């Protein structure tokens, strides 16, 4: 179960969260850069673990369960930290809320469908959405402490807004697909 390297990398994303939290509490430019570095490493494992699992034929039910959980925990925890420490505020909270709500809806839908032995495949657009979210969050962690010639906060905010728009599209697709499957299950249950 946990013996495969991809599963350990996925678990590492969850383990990184307390470290990111602690670095936010340093409340200094160094703390923000270190938090960004740890977040970036964790985000990179998101892309690497699935690739390695397929390449090394180490795909497992545990990995399929843990990977989306780790992603959602990492993104949600960091977005909440950004909001709590005032690194996102005002209208930038709106895309953050959209992203968090979509993750909850899709997680609930996947949990239900898993209970009836069906699933929803991850789309390429959803993978791009995740990548853009990770980039946005990395820039937002650094915030105003980026190099003067790079508007890190503005880049992060724009990326977060674009990710939220894509989030709405992918969330709608997942919901539509999931509801079709639920309707199919309901109609199968009512037929004699």
C-alpha positions, 0 to 999 in steps of 0.5 A, spaced: 500 500 500 504 505 502 510 501 499 510 504 492 514 511 491 508 514 488 504 513 494 509 515 499 510 522 494 502 523 495 503 522 502 508 527 502 504 532 500 499 531 506 505 531 511 508 538 507 502 541 510 504 542 517 510 545 514 507 550 510 503 552 516 509 553 520 512 557 515 507 562 514 507 563 522 514 565 521 511 571 518 517 574 514 519 574 507 524 568 508 518 564 511 514 566 505 519 564 500 520 557 504 513 556 504 513 557 497 519 552 496 515 547 500 509 548 496 512 548 490 516 541 491 509 538 494 505 541 488 511 537 483 510 531 486 502 531 484 504 531 477 510 526 478 507 521 482 501 519 477 506 519 472 511 514 476 505 510 478 503 508 471 510 508 468 512 503 474 506 499 474 505 501 481 498 504 480 493 502 486 486 503 489 490 506 495 493 511 490 487 513 486 484 514 493 489 518 496 492 522 490 485 527 490 485 527 497 492 530 498 491 535 492 485 538 495 488 538 502 494 542 500 490 547 496 485 548 501 489 549 507 494 553 503 488 558 500 485 558 507 492 560 510 493 566 504 486 568 506 487 568 514 494 571 513 491 577 509 495 575 502 488 574 499 483 579 500 477 583 497 475 580 491 480 575 490 477 571 495 471 570 490 476 565 486 478 562 492 471 560 494 469 558 488 475 553 488 474 551 495 466 549 493 468 546 487 473 541 490 467 539 495 462 538 490 466 534 486 469 530 492 462 529 494 460 526 487 466 522 487 465 519 494 457 517 492 459 514 485 465 510 488 459 507 493 455 505 487 462 502 483 462 507 478 467 513 477 468 520 473 475 520 469 479 526 470 479 531 464 485 534 461 482 541 462 482 539 470 489 537 470 491 544 467 486 547 472 490 544 477 497 546 474 494 553 474 492 553 481 498 551 484 502 556 480 497 562 482 498 559 490 505 559 489 506 566 487 500 568 492 505 565 498 511 570 496 506 575 495 509 582 495 516 579 497 517 577 490 523 581 486 521 588 485 521 587 477 516 581 477 509 583 480 508 576 484 501 578 487 498 581 481 500 574 477 498 570 482 491 573 483 490 573 475 492 566 475 487 564 481 481 568 477 483 564 471 483 557 475 477 559 478 473 560 471 476 553 469 474 551 475 467 553 474 467 549 467 470 543 469 466 543 475 460 543 471 462 538 466 463 533 473 457 535 475 453 534 469 457 527 468 455 525 475 448 527 475 447 523 468 450 517 472 446 518 478 440 518 473 442 512 470 443 508 477 436 511 479 432 508 472 436 502 473 433 501 480 426 502 478 426 497 472 423 490 474 
